């Protein structure tokens, strides 16, 4: 058993909590290596155990999970008598399957120190020669059940519930609602005690509101409720809807280096940005991974779309090299694939990279993540801190890097500073040449040329990436008009730019300088290649007729050119009018609070634009002067341990 600190040695001593924690809980946290409580645990646990509703906002990686698990478990074990069969005493809701699984694993690790609960966790059909301790039916114990959509069916979950009669549910919203809709599941006022919503702001976002409200209708109003997140303040206006009564707000912040400005990320996390043109991004990532000392063992790279993960997971390994195992993960993977890939990354004993979307940005406590690289800045700015917070958890040093294009995207730095999420320039000098960029493009294209299916995947990924980029909330910073289309196409290793309405007036080289015999460009999959050749043959047989039809069409267009131009102009005006109507309707449907938020964001962006126009030249001049004077940056990264 791990040694426990002497009683009363610290205000954050586990044995100093009032009401006092059970002895087995003290044994459990000591064995887990927690010699004393984190600030959020010291603040939240006594309040939640003392029958208070709590709203807990603390930086990511600060120990929030135990802050609600310990009070929930203690409450269920201090009831006067066990709950009736098929009655639920507490529920913990998580926005994602991965986070729900993680919470459940921490819970079972905790309950392993409570003999009656531990005995119930062991499957009855397990082949174990060790004698199993039996406890009277009147013994209080915690019986948890994990509910995840996709891994099991609702019928299987209900069957497990009826068989085991759990009193604590850990679940994602959709599957929980399905279970609570059954007449066999009971949450009456007499038995239901506590509700916890982890990553509360995301649970209250669009897409979760309706499900959450339906869940709350099935729960008694007289209960203890806890909201836990790294950014609860983003959703304070929703608290009334989830039924908290006079909640106590626990706010744990980290002081900035100046000691004045509050930060929303751990002090152990070094948050940086790096500007690089599109073709230099992937060589820069390789340079970061190979230049850091010690070498990162676990790295997370974020991109904006699922199809981007699918495509980049095929070309990045050839660019980065074989020293890192690259593992893809996104929300459109089947549940078993997501679980398998997530576990591969978590349990990897060699340097590994998790290439993922924002599905992995929230709540997950992946052990020992050294580096977070944001290839694409998130469309929702509040997601930024959650992405960065995958590293630098629980006091461990970490590094995050967001990649930005030179020019207007650099305004994102000031935008983040206004949002109390300051980022500093990447502390190491990177020397990426055009030759390095060209070599990376050539390497990516070599992989694409080996299989036409990868070309198709790249075209789809590029279009989806652009759509995500065009919907960025800070649209005045991330402007479509500023994009370097040829540079982006080359960076992605594309063989040509895809057909997109936005490229209708593009005057550059759509072929990206690639000369290819498209007719003989084959799929690796033999069946798919056979179907493609059959289609090519069919087109060849109809080629004359098609050419004649195309000629007639071109002739018709040339004769009526002015009329076609007028029609296009009319269509464009109709589209613009439609968009204006849609914007007006959207504005009218907003609440006054939502309108105020939009106006505040626009005002903030305008202030940033004015400020940056004045500061950009001064900042660059100062940077050049400092570089010449010092020959480099003295702010060296000190490692991860």
C-alpha positions in Angstrom: 0.0 0.0 0.0 1.3 3.5 -0.9 2.3 5.6 2.1 -0.2 8.3 3.2 0.9 11.7 4.4 0.5 12.5 8.1 -2.9 13.8 9.1 -3.3 17.5 8.9 -0.1 18.2 7.2 -1.8 20.3 4.5 -5.1 22.1 3.8 -5.4 19.7 0.9 -4.8 16.5 2.9 -7.3 13.8 2.0 -7.9 13.0 5.7 -8.8 16.6 6.4 -12.1 16.6 4.3 -15.3 17.4 6.2 -17.3 15.3 6.3 -14.5 12.7 6.6 -13.8 10.3 3.8 -14.0 6.6 4.4 -10.8 4.7 5.2 -11.0 2.7 2.0 -11.2 5.9 -0.1 -8.0 7.1 1.6 -6.4 3.8 0.8 -7.6 4.1 -2.8 -6.3 7.6 -3.5 -3.0 6.8 -1.8 -2.5 3.8 -3.9 -3.3 5.8 -7.0 -0.4 8.1 -6.1 -2.4 11.1 -5.0 -0.6 12.2 -1.9 -2.8 15.3 -1.5 -5.9 16.8 -3.2 -5.6 19.1 -6.2 -7.2 22.5 -5.7 -10.4 21.6 -7.5 -10.7 18.4 -5.4 -10.1 20.3 -2.2 -12.8 22.8 -3.1 -15.5 20.6 -4.8 -15.5 17.3 -2.8 -16.5 18.8 0.6 -19.3 20.9 -1.0 -20.7 18.1 -3.1 -20.6 15.7 -0.1 -22.4 18.4 2.0 -25.5 18.3 -0.2 -24.6 21.3 -2.3 -25.3 21.8 -6.0 -21.9 22.7 -7.6 -20.7 24.2 -10.8 -17.0 23.4 -11.2 -14.8 25.2 -13.7 -11.2 24.2 -13.6 -8.4 23.9 -16.1 -8.2 20.6 -18.0 -6.2 17.9 -16.3 -6.8 19.2 -12.8 -8.4 16.1 -11.3 -12.1 16.8 -11.9 -13.1 13.1 -12.3 -12.3 12.2 -8.7 -14.0 15.4 -7.6 -17.3 14.0 -8.5 -16.7 10.2 -8.3 -15.7 10.3 -4.6 -18.8 12.2 -3.4 -21.2 10.1 -5.5 -19.7 6.8 -4.2 -19.7 8.1 -0.6 -23.3 9.2 -0.9 -24.5 5.8 -2.2 -22.6 3.9 0.6 -24.0 6.1 3.3 -27.7 5.5 2.7 -29.6 4.0 5.5 -30.5 0.9 3.5 -29.8 -0.5 0.0 -31.9 0.8 -2.9 -34.8 -1.3 -4.1 -34.3 -3.5 -7.1 -34.1 -1.6 -10.4 -33.9 1.7 -8.7 -31.1 4.1 -9.7 -29.3 6.3 -7.1 -26.9 8.3 -9.2 -26.2 9.1 -12.9 -23.0 10.4 -14.5 -23.5 11.8 -18.1 -20.6 12.2 -20.5 -20.7 13.7 -24.0 -18.6 11.0 -25.6 -18.1 7.2 -25.4 -14.4 7.5 -24.8 -14.9 9.9 -21.9 -17.7 7.7 -20.4 -15.4 4.6 -20.6 -12.6 6.5 -19.0 -14.8 7.7 -16.1 -16.1 4.1 -15.7 -12.5 2.8 -15.5 -11.5 5.3 -12.8 -14.7 4.4 -10.9 -13.9 0.6 -11.0 -10.4 1.3 -9.9 -11.8 3.3 -6.9 -14.4 0.6 -6.1 -11.7 -2.1 -6.1 -10.8 -0.9 -2.6 -14.3 -1.4 -1.3 -14.7 -5.2 -0.8 -18.5 -5.5 -1.2 -18.5 -3.3 -4.4 -15.4 -5.1 -5.7 -17.0 -8.5 -5.3 -20.0 -7.3 -7.4 -17.7 -6.0 -10.2 -16.3 -9.5 -10.9 -18.4 -11.4 -13.5 -20.2 -14.4 -11.9 -19.0 -16.7 -14.7 -15.4 -15.7 -14.3 -13.0 -18.7 -14.0 -11.3 -17.9 -10.8 -10.1 -20.5 -8.3 -9.8 -17.9 -5.5 -12.7 -18.1 -3.0 -15.1 -15.2 -3.4 -16.1 -13.3 -0.3 -19.9 -13.2 0.2 -21.7 -10.3 1.9 -25.3 -10.1 3.3 -27.9 -8.7 1.0 -28.3 -5.8 3.3 -24.7 -4.7 2.8 -24.4 -1.3 1.0 -22.4 -1.4 -2.2 -22.0 0.4 -5.4 -23.1 -1.5 -8.5 -22.2 0.5 -11.7 -23.2 0.0 -15.3 -21.6 1.6 -18.4 -24.0 2.5 -21.2 -22.5 3.3 -24.6 -24.3 3.7 -27.9 -22.8 1.5 -30.7 -21.0 -1.1 -28.6 -24.2 -2.8 -27.4 -27.9 -2.6 -28.3 -30.5 -0.9 -26.1 -32.0 -4.3 -25.5 -28.7 -5.8 -24.3 -28.2 -2.8 -21.9 -31.7 -3.2 -20.5 -31.1 -6.9 -20.0 -27.9 -6.2 -18.1 -29.7 -3.6 -16.0 -32.5 -6.1 -15.1 -30.0 -8.8 -14.3 -27.5 -6.7 -12.2 -29.8 -4.0 -10.9 -27.1 -1.2 -10.9 -27.5 1.8 -8.7 -25.0 4.0 -10.5 -25.1 4.6 -14.3 -22.3 6.1 -16.4 -23.5 6.9 -19.8 -23.6 9.0 -23.0 -26.9 11.0 -23.3 -28.6 9.1 -26.1 -28.2 5.6 -24.7 -29.1 6.9 -21.2 -32.4 8.3 -22.5 -33.2 5.0 -24.2 -32.7 3.1 -20.9 -34.6 5.6 -18.8 -37.5 5.4 -21.2 -38.1 1.8 -20.1 -40.8 1.3 -17.5 -38.5 -1.2 -15.7 -36.0 1.6 -14.8 -36.9 3.7 -11.8 -35.5 7.0 -10.5 -38.0 8.1 -7.9 -37.6 10.9 -5.4 -37.1 8.4 -2.6 -34.0 6.8 -4.2 -32.4 9.1 -6.7 -29.6 11.1 -5.1 -27.1 12.7 -7.5 -26.7 13.8 -11.1 -23.3 14.6 -12.6 -22.7 16.2 -16.0 -19.1 16.0 -17.1 -17.9 18.4 -19.8 -21.2 20.3 -19.0 -20.8 23.0 -21.6 -20.7 20.5 -24.4 -23.6 18.6 -23.0 -25.6 21.8 -23.1 -24.6 22.6 -26.7 -26.9 22.2 -29.7 -27.3 18.5 -30.4 -27.4 17.6 -26.7 -30.0 20.0 -25.3 -33.1 18.1 -26.4 -31.8 14.8 -25.2 -30.6 16.3 -21.9 -33.9 18.0 -21.3 -35.8 14.7 -21.9 -33.5 13.0 -19.4 -34.1 15.6 -16.8 -37.8 15.3 -17.1 -37.4 11.7 -16.0 -35.4 12.6 -12.9 -36.7 14.1 -9.6 -36.2 17.8 -9.0 -35.1 17.2 -5.5 -31.5 15.9 -6.1 -27.9 17.0 -5.9 -26.5 18.2 -9.3 -22.9 18.8 -10.3 -21.7 20.4 -13.5 -18.0 19.9 -14.2 -16.0 21.3 -17.1 -12.9 23.3 -18.1 -15.2 26.1 -19.4 -18.5 26.0 -17.6 -18.7 29.8 -17.8 -19.4 29.4 -21.6 -22.8 27.8 -20.6 -23.8 29.6 -17.5 -27.0 30.9 -19.2 -28.1 27.3 -19.5 -27.7 26.3 -15.8 -31.3 27.2 -14.9 -32.5 24.7 -17.5 -30.8 21.8 -15.8 -32.5 22.5 -12.5 -29.6 23.6 -10.2 -30.8 25.5 -7.1 -28.5 28.1 -5.7 -25.4 26.3 -6.9 -22.0 26.9 -5.4 -19.5 27.8 -8.1 -16.0 26.5 -7.8 -13.6 28.3 -10.1 -9.9 27.2 -10.2 -7.7 29.3 -12.4 -4.0 29.4 -13.2 -2.1 32.7 -12.9 -0.2 33.9 -15.9 3.5 34.4 -15.8 3.0 38.0 -14.9 0.9 36.9 -11.9 -2.0 39.2 -13.0 -3.8 37.7 -15.9 -5.8 34.6 -15.4 -5.2 31.7 -17.7 -7.6 28.9 -18.5 -4.9 26.2 -19.1 -2.4 24.5 -16.8 0.8 26.3 -15.9 2.7 23.2 -16.9 1.5 23.5 -20.5 3.6 25.6 -22.9 1.2 26.9 -25.5 2.7 28.1 -28.7 1.9 29.0 -32.4 3.9 28.6 -35.5 3.3 30.4 -38.8 4.1 28.5 -42.0 2.8 28.5 -45.5 0.7 25.5 -46.5 3.5 23.6 -48.2 5.8 24.0 -45.2 3.3 22.7 -42.6 4.0 19.0 -42.8 7.8 19.4 -43.0 7.5 21.7 -39.9 5.6 19.0 -38.0 8.3 16.5 -38.8 10.9 18.9 -37.6 9.1 19.5 -34.4 8.7 15.8 -33.6 12.4 15.0 -34.3 13.9 18.1 -32.8 12.3 18.0 -29.3 14.4 16.6 -26.4 13.4 14.2 -25.0 11.5 12.9 -28.0 7.8 12.9 -27.5 6.3 9.5 -26.8 2.7 10.4 -27.3 1.5 13.2 -29.7 -2.0 14.2 -30.7 -2.6 16.0 -34.0 -6.0 17.7 -34.6 -7.5 18.2 -38.0 -11.0 19.6 -38.7 -12.8 16.8 -40.5 -13.3 13.0 -40.5 -12.4 12.7 -44.1 -9.2 14.7 -43.5 -8.2 12.1 -40.9 -8.8 9.3 -43.4 -6.7 10.9 -46.1 -3.9 12.4 -44.0 -3.5 9.1 -42.1 -2.5 7.6 -45.4 0.0 10.2 -46.6 1.6 11.5 -43.3 3.4 8.3 -42.3 5.5 8.6 -45.5 6.3 12.2 -44.8 7.0 11.9 -41.0 8.9 8.6 -41.2 8.7 5.2 -39.5 9.8 6.3 -36.1 6.2 7.3 -35.1 3.2 5.0 -35.3 0.2 7.0 -36.6 -3.2 6.0 -35.4 -6.4 7.6 -36.8 -9.5 8.3 -34.8 -12.7 10.2 -35.6 -16.4 10.2 -34.8 -17.6 8.4 -38.0 -15.5 5.3 -37.2 -17.6 2.3 -36.0 -17.6 2.0 -32.2 -15.4 -1.0 -32.1 -12.8 0.7 -34.4 -12.8 3.8 -32.2 -12.3 1.8 -29.1 -9.6 -0.3 -30.7 -7.6 2.7 -32.1 -8.0 4.6 -28.9 -6.6 1.7 -26.8 -3.8 1.2 -29.3 -2.7 4.8 -28.7 -3.2 4.8 -24.9 -1.3 1.5 -24.5 1.4 2.1 -27.1 5.0 1.5 -25.8 6.6 3.2 -28.8 6.3 6.8 -30.0 2.8 7.2 -31.3 0.7 9.9 -32.9 -3.1 10.1 -32.6 -4.5 11.8 -35.7 -8.0 12.9 -34.8 -10.8 15.4 -34.9 -12.4 17.2 -31.9 -13.9 13.8 -30.8 -10.7 13.5 -28.7 -10.5 17.1 -27.6 -12.8 16.9 -24.6 -12.4 15.3 -21.2 -10.1 12.4 -22.2 -7.3 11.7 -19.7 -4.8 10.1 -22.0 -1.7 9.3 -19.9 1.5 11.2 -20.7 0.6 13.2 -23.8 3.7 15.2 -24.6 2.8 17.3 -27.6 -0.5 18.6 -29.1 -0.3 19.9 -32.7 -3.3 21.6 -34.2 -2.9 21.3 -38.0 -6.2 23.1 -38.4 -7.3 25.7 -35.8 -10.8 24.7 -34.5 -13.9 26.3 -36.0 -15.2 26.9 -32.5 -12.7 29.0 -30.5 -13.7 27.6 -27.1 -12.5 24.1 -28.3 -9.0 25.5 -28.6 -8.2 25.1 -24.8 -9.7 21.7 -24.7 -7.4 20.5 -27.5 -4.3 22.0 -25.9 -5.3 20.5 -22.5 -4.7 17.0 -23.7 -1.0 17.7 -22.8 0.3 19.2 -19.6 -2.1 17.3 -17.4 -1.8 16.9 -13.6 1.3 19.0 -13.4 3.2 17.2 -16.1 5.0 19.4 -18.7 3.5 19.5 -22.1 3.7 21.5 -25.3 1.0 22.6 -27.7 1.5 24.1 -31.2 -1.1 25.6 -33.4 -0.1 26.0 -37.1 -1.2 29.3 -38.8 -0.7 30.6 -42.3 1.3 33.9 -42.5 -0.8 37.0 -42.9 -4.3 37.5 -41.5 -4.4 34.2 -39.7 -1.8 35.6 -37.3 -4.6 37.8 -35.9 -5.7 34.5 -34.2 -3.0 35.0 -31.7 -4.5 38.3 -30.4 -8.0 36.7 -30.7 -6.9 34.0 -28.3 -5.3 36.5 -25.9 -8.6 38.4 -25.6 -10.2 35.0 -24.7 -7.6 34.6 -21.9 -5.8 31.8 -23.8 -2.5 33.4 -24.6 0.0 31.6 -26.9 3.6 32.4 -27.5 5.8 32.0 -30.6 7.2 28.5 -30.9 10.5 28.7 -29.0 12.7 26.9 -31.5 14.0 28.1 -34.8 12.7 26.0 -37.7 14.5 26.2 -41.0 12.1 24.7 -43.7 13.2 25.3 -47.2 11.3 25.2 -50.5 13.2 22.1 -51.3 12.0 20.4 -48.1 8.4 21.4 -49.0 8.8 20.1 -52.5 10.2 16.8 -51.2 7.2 16.4 -48.8 4.8 17.0 -51.7 6.6 14.5 -53.9 6.5 11.9 -51.1 2.8 12.4 -50.6 2.1 12.2 -54.3 4.0 9.0 -54.6 1.6 7.4 -52.1 -1.4 8.8 -53.9 -0.2 7.6 -57.3 0.0 4.1 -56.0 -3.8 3.9 -55.6 -6.5 5.9 -57.3 -8.7 5.3 -54.3 -6.4 7.6 -52.3 -6.7 10.3 -54.9 -10.5 10.1 -54.5 -10.2 10.2 -50.8 -7.9 13.3 -51.1 -10.4 15.1 -53.3 -13.2 14.5 -50.8 -11.0 15.4 -47.8 -9.9 18.7 -49.4 -13.5 19.8 -50.1 -14.7 18.9 -46.6 -11.7 20.8 -45.2 -12.6 23.9 -47.2 -16.2 23.8 -46.0 -15.0 23.6 -42.4 -12.6 26.4 -42.9 -15.3 28.6 -44.5 -17.5 28.1 -41.4 -15.0 29.3 -38.9 -16.6 31.5 -36.3 -13.8 34.0 -36.6 -14.5 34.3 -40.3 -12.8 37.8 -40.6 -9.5 36.1 -39.6 -9.9 32.8 -41.5 -10.8 34.3 -44.9 -11.5 32.1 -47.9 -10.3 34.9 -50.2 -6.8 34.7 -48.7 -6.3 31.0 -49.3 -3.3 29.9 -51.4 -5.1 27.2 -53.5 -2.1 25.9 -55.3 0.0 25.8 -52.1 -2.8 23.9 -50.3 -3.2 21.4 -53.1 0.6 20.8 -53.2 0.8 20.5 -49.4 -1.9 17.8 -49.5 -0.2 15.9 -52.3 -3.2 16.3 -54.6 -2.8 15.5 -58.3 -5.3 18.2 -59.2 -7.6 20.7 -57.5 -11.1 19.3 -57.0 -14.1 20.8 -58.8 -15.6 23.3 -56.4 -17.9 26.3 -57.0 -15.4 28.5 -55.1 -12.8 27.7 -57.8 -15.0 28.8 -60.6 -12.9 32.0 -61.2 -9.6 30.5 -60.2 -7.0 31.5 -62.7 -4.1 29.4 -61.5 -2.9 25.9 -62.4 -5.7 23.4 -61.6 -3.4 20.5 -62.5 -0.8 21.6 -59.9 1.9 20.9 -62.5 1.1 17.2 -62.5 1.0 15.4 -65.9 -0.8 12.1 -65.6 -2.4 9.5 -67.9 -5.7 9.5 -66.1 -7.1 6.8 -68.3 -4.6 4.3 -67.0 -4.4 5.6 -63.4 -5.6 2.5 -61.6 -7.2 1.4 -58.3 -5.4 -1.1 -56.2 -8.7 -2.9 -55.6 -9.1 -5.2 -58.6 -12.8 -5.3 -58.5 -13.0 -1.5 -58.4 -10.5 -1.2 -61.2 -12.5 -3.6 -63.3 -15.6 -1.5 -62.9 -13.6 1.6 -63.7 -12.3 0.1 -67.0 -15.8 -1.0 -67.9 -16.9 2.6 -67.5 -14.0 3.9 -69.6 -14.9 1.4 -72.3 -18.5 2.5 -72.3 -17.5 6.1 -72.6 -15.1 5.3 -75.4 -17.9 3.6 -77.4 -20.1 6.6 -77.0 -17.3 9.1 -77.5 -18.4 10.4 -81.0 -22.0 11.0 -79.9 -20.7 12.7 -76.8 -18.4 14.9 -78.7 -21.1 16.0 -81.1 -23.4 16.8 -78.2 -20.7 18.7 -76.5 -20.0 20.6 -79.7 -23.6 21.6 -80.1 -23.7 22.7 -76.5 -20.6 24.8 -76.9 -22.0 26.3 -80.1 -25.3 27.2 -78.4 -23.4 28.8 -75.5 -21.2 30.9 -77.8 -24.2 32.2 -79.8 -26.1 33.1 -76.7 -23.1 34.2 -74.6 -24.6 37.6 -73.5 -27.9 35.9 -72.5 -26.0 33.2 -70.5 -24.0 35.9 -68.7 -27.2 37.7 -67.8 -28.7 34.5 -66.5 -25.6 33.8 -64.4 -25.8 37.3 -63.0 -29.5 36.9 -62.2 -28.8 33.5 -60.5 -26.0 35.1 -58.5 -28.3 37.9 -57.3 -31.0 35.4 -56.3 -28.4 33.4 -54.4 -27.2 36.5 -52.6 -30.8 37.5 -51.8 -31.5 34.0 -50.5 -28.5 34.1 -48.2 -29.5 37.5 -46.9 -33.0 36.2 -46.1 -31.5 33.2 -44.3 -29.2 35.4 -42.3 -32.2 37.6 -41.4 -34.3 34.6 -40.4 -31.4 33.2 -38.3 -31.1 36.6 -36.6 -34.8 36.8 -35.8 -34.8 33.3 -34.3 -32.0 34.1 -31.9 -32.7 35.0 -28.3 -31.6 38.4 -27.1 -28.7 36.7 -25.3 -27.5 35.0 -28.5 -27.7 38.2 -30.4 -25.7 40.0 -27.8 -23.0 37.3 -28.0 -22.8 37.7 -31.8 -22.5 41.5 -31.5 -19.9 41.1 -28.8 -17.9 38.7 -31.0 -18.1 41.1 -34.0 -17.1 44.0 -31.9 -14.1 42.1 -30.5 -13.0 41.0 -34.0 -13.2 44.6 -35.2 -11.1 45.8 -32.3 -8.6 43.1 -33.1 -8.4 44.0 -36.8 -7.8 47.7 -36.0 -5.1 46.8 -33.4 -3.4 44.3 -35.6 -3.2 46.6 -38.6 -1.2 49.0 -36.4 0.9 46.3 -34.7 1.8 43.8 -37.5 4.7 45.8 -39.0 6.0 46.7 -35.5 5.8 43.1 -34.3 7.7 41.7 -37.4 10.3 44.4 -37.1 10.9 43.7 -33.5 11.0 39.9 -34.1 13.7 40.4 -36.9 15.7 42.7 -34.6 15.6 40.3 -31.7 16.6 37.4 -34.0 19.6 39.3 -35.3 20.6 40.4 -31.8 20.3 37.0 -30.1 20.9 34.6 -32.9 17.9 32.6 -31.7 15.4 32.3 -28.8 16.6 31.6 -25.3 13.3 30.2 -24.2 14.3 26.6 -24.6 11.7 23.9 -24.0 12.8 21.9 -21.0 11.3 18.5 -21.7 8.2 16.7 -20.6 9.1 15.1 -17.2 
